[in-house]
Amino acid sequence: MDLDLPESALAVREGVAAVAAKYDHAYWSRCEEEHRFPQEVFDDLGAGGWFGLCVPEEYGGGGQGLLELAVANETLCASGGVAGTFFYVTTPGFGAMTLTRHGTEEQKQRILPGLAEGRVQFCFALTEPDAGSNAIEITTAARPDGDDFLVRGQKIWISNVENADWMVVVTRTTPAAEAKDELGSRTAGFTLFLVDVREAVAAGTLSYTPIPKMGSNILHSSQVFLDDVRVPSGNVIGEVDQGFSVLWDVLNPERILAASGGIGTADAALRIATDYAKERVVFGRPIGANQGLQFPLAQLKAKTELGRLMTYRAAWLFDQGRPCGNEANIAKLTGAQVGWEAANQAFQTLGGMAYSKEYPVERIFRDARIAKNIPVAEELILAHIGTQMLGLPRSY
């Protein structure tokens, strides 16, 4: 469907599609089978400046916004590389968006040019074993030590550590109980840091263990152990103890980019399903002529376009500096659901052949399912909609 996107976003779609066209489903499936990072795609996108879209021009980037970034991610996923959504969430999302809005001038000059050129990668460390969806309860602590901070704690399900140069780490510089008493709010006392991953690994203060998982094996998701990682005070993002406002400017773009990945996943799954339904002949006619198959696919096409509109709206609001939390949550909910539903219906359309690795449906099916749980479970989004938008009482 032709949406009224700005010329900048249309140019992004065309440019990323040209890169993605070099890498077919078989390429992505090989990377998944081999648990191999798709370095060739990453290098191609980096060389074209497609990771630096939202980096300001003075630091070598494209000077665009989250809308263009969401379109780039959607386009890559729609090409069949649905796990490639991590490319855009981890480095441009966690890295470029965060530093552009909240980084110091020194941080921007030091990091953004390399990111814009595709030479620098990021990861983001928030989730902890005992504080998954309840981020208020994280216990990873940063304590002052001279002009530095020492960071100690454990994170889990951290994606792309093995490739990352920098990790954005969410810590407590004031424990939750003390923050409520001394700073007036349990959401106070958070501080975000830039951790030099390679330096900390070499020093023996940061280690990680990959978690065996069902899909998206083109990069690891790991447990991360921080054992008094030394971080210069110049690597604080925003202000000490005031990191929660920075955190929301990380989480909302993450949700919007996750939504765009779900929409791209739905596009990829629907294309596979409809192509097969046109070609597969049973009882003398293409199976796509049977309304039992045609109607579910048509319904998912409608849901995909609605999800696309909400995703673009949420990204546009963010770029305008306007509140976008409700829209980001609805977009993420819708994108994840339609990505999974489309993958599931593609599986049903292909019948037994969907179970074969001859077709990419089984890979897309596995990759699409996790989106209903990350970066935030859909139950929490529904709770947000119920309490914040409908005014219903809280259950937690």
Disulfide bonds with the S-S distance in Angstrom:
none
